[in-house]
Amino acid sequence: MDYRLARPFLRLIDPETAHGLAIHALGCGLAGRSREPDDPMLATRVWDLSFRNPVGLAAGFDKDAEVIDAMLALGFGFVEAGTVTPLPQPGNPKPRLFRLDEDEGVINRFGFNSKGLARFVERFKRRDRTAGIAGANVGKNRDTVDAAADYAAGIEATCEWADYLVCNLSSPNTPGLRGLQARAPIEHLVERTLEARQRCSHLARIPPLLAKVGPDLDENQLRDIAEVALAYGLDGLIVGNTTVERPASLRSRHRGETGGLSGAPLTRKAGECLAAMYRLTGGRIPIIGCGGIASGAEAYARIRAGASLVQLYSALVFHGPELVTRIKRELAACLRAGGFAGVAEAVGADHR
Ligand SMILES: Cc1cc2nc3c(=O)[nH]c(=O)nc-3n(C[C@H](O)[C@H](O)[C@H](O)COP(=O)(O)O)c2cc1C
């Protein structure tokens, strides 16, 4: 599929329908394959995993684990499927996805539309494990009271199949979810999910467990999360999710829509939040930087600010899959210009 040809057509239809068409096309093998081999200097090892490049697809694009292999074929170094909830649920009423064209931003209020864990695991199992690295991002059903039980169920069900696991604590579209980022709830949740993972200790390999946090946290909240992550032995953090803030600079007519804002308007805030989290964790656990990344220069800036890996989603909406190749090329050039032999050397360079 040539995105440049499809783009004018995709822009005429509503964004959620366009996304559904893209997933369908990808699922049918109509997507392309990146022809450019990855520059060897982009290869990096994080946890016990070898990434062929540090540029990943963020959660939310492939909520039901339907197109992991196709997205890896486009050149991503890793793909995060989900968020999946234990039981199927429809999410919020439509419309719930808005393209802010003038701002290169997106607002979504999907509210965890999910086909549920059983179907997710079924699809996840079918992926080609040699095609690249895939993570499972888990959440809770809207009406669940014992949130930790839902996360634990997600971890236990995906442990055998995923290369890494993520508890999404930061979607703004499920009532009460972001409250899980406060100190007592996150302690409880980390304990319960680590126990769930422990129940999988018979497996040949135990995947690293990460928490995904939002960019709307103040310094004290970030410190609490950093302390809990270090004290309990979380393996990593993703910083971060969409923002509920609306910068005054937004121009699109959709700027007043409720939901999480992502893409270019989030770049600065997500970068600052990442740098703060790197400082607070002292670089002791890997962080995946995410939010408003649309260029190799920004990926490089995020790595220097403390990210071991980066992810993106919204920029794909505006620039198409060719962007992945461009970012990797630019990132390799930035690393060389900075005098780094590889990604790992550059991680956190701004703090030294
Ligand atoms: C349409 C849409 C749906 C999303 N759904 C999820 C989700 O299910 N789980 C999750 O952890 N993040 C989800 N996100 C957040 C992204 O993974 C990412 O954290 C955020 O969009 C910032 O990155 P970006 O600016 O590159 O898009 C979603 C984002 C968008 C735009």
The ligand as an ORCA input file, in Angstrom:
! r2SCAN-3c Opt
* xyz 0 1
  C      -5.973      6.827     18.965
  C      -5.086      6.531     20.114
  C      -5.363      5.446     20.934
  C      -4.519      5.151     22.004
  N      -4.777      4.049     22.785
  C      -3.902      3.706     23.758
  C      -4.081      2.510     24.508
  O      -5.008      1.739     24.278
  N      -3.184      2.246     25.483
  C      -2.110      3.055     25.760
  O      -1.304      2.730     26.645
  N      -1.909      4.191     25.057
  C      -2.772      4.518     24.065
  N      -2.562      5.665     23.338
  C      -1.421      6.550     23.711
  C      -0.183      6.265     22.868
  O       0.302      4.973     23.070
  C       0.922      7.275     23.203
  O       1.294      7.094     24.545
  C       0.481      8.720     23.014
  O      -0.362      8.850     21.891
  C       1.662      9.671     22.835
  O       2.440      9.313     21.705
  P       2.242     10.018     20.260
  O       2.242     11.492     20.473
  O       3.414      9.531     19.451
  O       0.947      9.511     19.733
  C      -3.397      5.976     22.267
  C      -3.134      7.059     21.444
  C      -3.954      7.349     20.385
  C      -3.639      8.525     19.500
*
